[in-house]
């Protein structure tokens, strides 16, 4: 989809730190937690919940009472609006942005709130009644664990890590190349932590005091991403592949996490009113998605990128910054080859390979970091892309102007 009327007010977006699953956020209800963070973020940005006329909620892991997730979370933040739930695994952030952008583009919304909230920790164990089962026994599913090990493409039927191995084998991508990119992304992430986390503080809501169920006792205080492991070339070299005869190790793939993120989309006039800095203008240019053959998920980024660049009317050389969702280092090696760019041109402040993957919010955080990087660079076109289950991928192009 192409856009000409959709803008993002500078600073009108946020993300929590991401915490590795079973960490400090593991006891939080994802929707209630996301509402608390959104309320705080809006207050810190002097934005009233009354400015919004439409919304959506992106999540992929269900939680108690999430049946009413869309209207529930907006009620919790004090906004008299409603909207749909969007669930498209790792592509959820782009799809929420695309949906909100569409509402603004078509004149159905002036100020749209896109929220994403997920928790991989303590995932639900679901029982499906089946009166025709043996003895009336039903079917059961561990939502997180079972689906992490299952590619929904019928032609694949493999765990996600197998899709990375398939691409690595077909493209001749070695373990050493993956280790090099993994170490590079960790080193780039250190830039986000420099000067007392100056880059992250542009958008991240922190510190966060995690309370007990009664809201009285502080269980933990989270100031930055929790669960990031130190990378060294020697340490990565020692790790063995996860699958026999494979190339992907625990060091060259991401890990499940918990967190949430939010983003505001608006008309040009309203975005200017709500911006933290009137000299920065952010326009949503285009979105796209694509699908490849079964069992080759990381390869889907390339056709998604080709299509979104075509819709944006630009080429790879026009891009000032690139961020990616990187479940496997294979993704970034593959994309860099196909786009004929150096790996270091992407993810200059790290990526999900390093700070984890809470599903729905992952892409939205990368989009937010893309905006801040472009503003820091003085403006230009930026690209985000990330693959998702079912051998799919989504991509998005933004343009930032700095007066």
C-alpha positions in Angstrom: 0.0 0.0 0.0 1.2 3.5 -0.8 0.5 6.6 1.3 0.5 10.3 0.7 -1.5 11.7 3.7 -0.1 9.8 6.7 2.4 11.2 9.2 3.8 10.3 12.6 4.3 13.0 15.1 7.9 13.2 16.2 8.2 11.6 19.6 4.6 10.2 19.6 5.8 6.6 20.0 7.3 4.5 22.7 8.5 1.0 23.8 9.3 -0.7 27.0 12.6 -2.3 27.4 12.3 -5.9 26.3 12.8 -8.6 29.0 13.8 -12.2 28.2 11.0 -14.6 28.9 10.5 -15.7 32.5 12.2 -12.5 33.5 11.0 -9.3 35.2 7.8 -8.9 33.0 6.7 -12.5 33.2 4.0 -11.9 35.8 2.5 -8.9 34.1 -0.8 -9.2 32.2 0.2 -8.0 28.7 -2.8 -5.8 28.0 -3.0 -4.2 31.4 0.7 -3.6 31.4 0.6 -2.1 27.9 -2.2 0.2 29.0 -0.2 1.4 32.0 2.8 2.1 29.8 0.7 3.9 27.2 -0.9 6.1 29.9 2.6 7.0 31.2 4.0 7.6 27.7 1.1 9.9 26.8 1.5 11.9 30.0 5.3 12.2 29.5 4.6 13.5 26.0 1.7 15.8 27.1 -0.7 14.0 24.9 -4.3 13.4 26.0 -6.2 10.1 25.3 -9.0 12.3 24.0 -7.0 13.2 20.8 -7.5 9.7 19.4 -10.5 8.8 17.2 -9.5 5.2 16.3 -7.1 2.5 17.3 -5.9 -1.1 16.9 -4.3 -3.6 19.2 -1.6 -6.0 17.9 -0.8 -9.2 19.8 -0.1 -12.8 19.0 -0.1 -14.6 22.4 -3.6 -14.6 24.0 -4.1 -13.8 27.6 -7.0 -13.8 30.1 -10.0 -11.7 28.8 -8.1 -10.8 25.6 -11.4 -11.6 23.7 -12.2 -7.9 24.2 -8.6 -6.7 23.8 -9.2 -3.7 21.4 -11.9 -1.9 23.3 -10.5 -3.0 26.7 -7.0 -1.5 26.3 -8.4 1.8 25.1 -10.8 2.0 28.0 -7.9 1.3 30.4 -6.0 4.3 29.0 -9.1 6.6 29.1 -9.7 6.8 25.4 -13.4 6.6 24.2 -12.5 4.7 21.0 -12.3 1.2 19.7 -10.7 -0.8 17.0 -9.7 -4.3 15.8 -7.2 -6.8 17.0 -4.4 -7.6 14.5 -2.4 -10.7 14.9 0.3 -11.6 12.3 3.2 -12.9 14.3 6.4 -11.0 13.7 4.7 -8.8 11.0 2.2 -7.5 13.5 4.0 -4.1 14.0 4.0 -3.4 10.3 0.4 -4.5 9.8 -0.8 -2.3 12.7 1.0 0.7 11.2 -0.4 -0.1 7.8 -4.0 -0.4 9.1 -3.7 2.8 11.0 -2.2 4.5 8.0 -5.0 3.3 5.9 -7.6 4.8 8.2 -5.8 8.1 8.0 -5.2 8.0 4.3 -8.9 7.3 3.6 -10.0 10.1 5.9 -11.6 7.9 8.5 -9.2 9.0 11.2 -7.2 12.1 12.1 -5.2 10.7 15.0 -4.8 7.0 15.2 -3.3 5.0 18.1 -1.6 1.7 17.3 -0.6 -0.5 20.3 1.2 -3.8 20.4 1.5 -6.0 23.5 2.8 -9.5 23.9 4.2 -11.8 26.5 6.0 -15.1 25.6 6.4 -15.9 29.3 3.9 -18.3 30.9 2.1 -18.8 27.6 -1.4 -20.2 27.8 -2.1 -24.0 27.7 -5.3 -24.3 25.7 -7.8 -27.1 25.8 -10.1 -27.5 22.7 -13.3 -29.6 23.4 -13.8 -32.5 21.0 -16.8 -34.7 21.6 -15.8 -37.0 18.8 -12.3 -37.6 20.3 -11.5 -41.0 22.0 -13.7 -41.1 25.0 -14.7 -37.6 24.4 -11.2 -36.4 25.0 -10.4 -33.0 23.7 -7.3 -31.5 22.0 -4.7 -29.4 23.7 -2.0 -26.9 22.7 0.8 -25.1 24.3 0.4 -21.8 22.5 3.9 -20.5 22.6 6.1 -23.7 22.6 4.0 -25.7 20.1 3.8 -22.8 17.6 7.5 -21.9 17.9 8.2 -25.3 16.6 5.7 -25.3 13.8 5.7 -23.5 10.4 2.1 -23.0 9.3 2.9 -23.4 5.6 1.6 -27.0 4.8 4.5 -27.4 2.4 7.0 -26.9 5.2 5.8 -28.4 8.5 9.1 -27.5 10.1 10.3 -25.6 13.1 11.3 -22.0 12.5 15.0 -22.8 12.9 14.8 -25.3 10.1 13.7 -22.5 7.7 16.9 -20.7 8.5 18.9 -23.8 7.8 17.1 -24.3 4.5 18.1 -20.8 3.4 21.6 -21.2 4.7 22.1 -24.4 2.7 20.6 -23.1 -0.5 22.5 -19.9 -0.4 25.8 -21.3 1.0 25.7 -19.2 4.1 28.2 -20.5 6.6 28.2 -20.6 10.4 31.2 -18.2 10.4 29.2 -15.6 8.3 26.3 -15.8 10.7 28.7 -15.4 13.7 30.2 -12.3 12.1 26.8 -10.7 11.7 25.7 -11.7 15.2 28.8 -10.1 16.7 28.3 -7.0 14.5 24.7 -6.5 15.7 25.9 -6.8 19.4 28.6 -4.2 18.8 26.1 -1.9 17.1 23.7 -2.3 20.0 26.4 -0.8 22.3 25.8 2.5 20.5 22.2 2.5 21.8 23.7 2.2 25.3 26.3 4.9 24.9 26.1 8.2 26.9 23.8 6.6 29.5 21.5 5.1 26.8 20.9 8.5 25.1 19.5 6.9 22.0 17.1 4.6 23.8 15.9 7.4 26.1 14.5 9.2 23.0 11.7 6.7 22.9 11.9 4.1 25.7 9.7 4.2 28.8 12.0 3.5 31.8 12.6 2.9 34.5 9.6 0.6 35.1 8.8 -0.6 38.6 7.2 -4.0 38.4 4.6 -4.5 41.1 3.0 -7.6 42.6 -0.6 -8.6 41.9 -1.9 -6.2 44.5 0.2 -3.3 43.1 1.9 -2.8 46.5 5.3 -4.5 46.5 8.0 -3.7 43.9 9.3 -6.9 42.5 11.8 -5.5 40.2 12.9 -2.2 38.6 13.7 -2.4 34.8 15.8 0.3 33.3 17.0 -1.3 30.1 16.7 -4.5 28.0 16.9 -7.6 30.2 18.5 -10.8 29.0 21.0 -9.4 26.5 24.0 -11.8 26.4 27.6 -10.6 25.9 28.9 -11.6 22.5 32.5 -12.4 21.6 34.0 -13.9 18.5 35.5 -16.7 20.6 32.3 -17.4 22.4 30.3 -17.6 19.2 32.9 -19.8 17.6 32.5 -22.4 20.4 28.7 -22.7 20.1 27.4 -25.8 18.4 24.6 -25.7 15.9 21.1 -26.3 17.3 20.3 -28.9 14.6 22.6 -31.8 13.7 24.7 -30.8 10.7 23.3 -27.3 10.8 24.8 -23.8 11.0 22.5 -21.9 13.3 23.5 -21.7 17.0 21.8 -20.1 20.1 24.2 -17.2 19.5 22.9 -16.5 15.9 19.2 -16.6 16.7 17.0 -14.4 18.9 15.1 -15.4 22.0 11.5 -15.0 23.3 10.8 -11.9 25.3 8.1 -9.8 26.9 7.3 -6.1 26.2 5.0 -3.6 24.5 5.1 -0.6 22.2 2.9 2.1 20.8 2.8 4.5 17.8 0.6 7.4 16.8 -0.4 8.1 13.1 -2.1 11.3 12.0 -2.9 13.7 9.2 -0.1 16.2 8.4 -1.8 19.0 10.2 -2.5 17.0 13.4 1.0 15.4 13.4 2.6 18.9 13.3 0.4 19.9 16.3 1.4 16.8 18.3 5.1 16.7 17.4 7.7 17.1 20.1 9.9 18.9 17.6 8.2 20.9 14.8 11.4 20.8 12.7 11.1 17.0 12.2 8.4 15.6 9.8 7.8 11.9 9.5 5.8 10.5 6.6 4.7 6.9 6.1 5.4 6.2 2.4 4.6 2.6 1.7 4.1 -0.9 3.1 4.2 -4.4 1.5 4.2 -8.1 2.3 5.4 -11.1 0.4 5.6 -14.9 0.6 8.1 -17.5 -0.6 8.2 -21.2 -0.9 7.5 -23.4 2.1 10.3 -23.7 4.6 12.3 -20.6 3.5 11.0 -17.9 5.8 14.2 -15.7 6.0 14.1 -15.4 2.2 10.8 -13.6 2.2 12.4 -10.3 3.2 13.8 -9.8 -0.3 10.6 -9.8 -2.3 8.8 -7.7 0.4 11.6 -5.1 0.2 11.6 -5.1 -3.6 7.8 -4.5 -3.6 7.8 -1.8 -1.0 10.7 0.1 -2.7 8.7 -0.1 -6.0 5.6 1.3 -4.2 7.7 4.0 -2.6 9.3 4.9 -6.0 12.8 4.6 -4.8 15.8 2.2 -5.0 18.1 0.7 -2.4 20.7 3.5 -3.0 18.1 6.0 -1.8 17.9 4.5 1.6 19.5 6.4 4.4 18.9 3.8 7.1 17.6 0.2 7.4 16.4 -1.8 10.4 15.3 -5.4 10.4 13.7 -8.0 12.6 16.4 -10.6 12.8 15.2 -13.9 14.3 18.3 -15.5 12.7 21.6 -13.9 11.6 20.9 -15.8 8.3 18.2 -13.2 7.6 20.7 -10.3 7.5 23.4 -12.2 5.6 20.9 -13.2 3.0 19.3 -9.8 2.6 22.7 -8.0 2.5 23.7 -10.3 -0.4 20.5 -9.8 -2.3 20.4 -6.0 -1.9 24.2 -5.8 -2.5 24.8 -3.8 0.6 27.2 -4.2 3.5 25.7 -5.7 6.7 26.9 -2.8 8.8 24.5 -0.4 6.9 21.6 -2.0 8.7 20.6 -2.0 12.4 23.2 0.6 13.4 21.7 0.5 17.0 21.2 -3.2 17.2 18.1 -5.3 16.5 15.9 -8.1 17.8 18.7 -10.7 17.4 20.3 -8.9 20.5 17.3 -7.5 22.5 14.9 -10.3 22.0 11.5 -11.0 20.4 8.2 -10.5 22.1 6.4 -11.1 18.8 3.9 -8.2 18.2 5.9 -5.3 19.5 9.2 -6.4 17.9 8.7 -4.8 14.5 7.1 -1.7 16.0 10.2 -1.1 18.2 12.4 -1.4 15.1 10.2 1.1 13.2 10.6 3.5 16.1 14.4 3.1 16.1 14.4 3.7 12.4 12.6 7.0 12.9 15.1 8.1 15.5 18.1 7.1 13.4 16.8 9.0 10.4 16.2 12.1 12.5 19.7 11.8 13.9 21.1 11.5 10.4 19.3 14.7 9.2 16.4 12.9 7.4 15.9 10.7 4.4 14.2 7.5 3.4 14.3 4.5 5.8 13.4 0.8 5.4 12.2 -1.7 7.9 11.6 -5.4 7.1 11.0 -8.5 9.0 10.0 -12.1 8.2 7.1 -13.9 9.9 5.7 -17.4 10.2 4.3 -19.0 7.1 7.3 -18.0 5.0 6.1 -14.4 4.8 7.6 -11.0 5.4 6.5 -7.4 5.7 8.3 -4.2 4.9 7.8 -0.5 5.4 9.3 2.7 4.0 9.3 6.0 5.9 10.7 9.4 5.0 11.9 11.9 7.6 12.5 15.5 6.8 14.5 17.7 9.2 14.2 21.4 8.7 
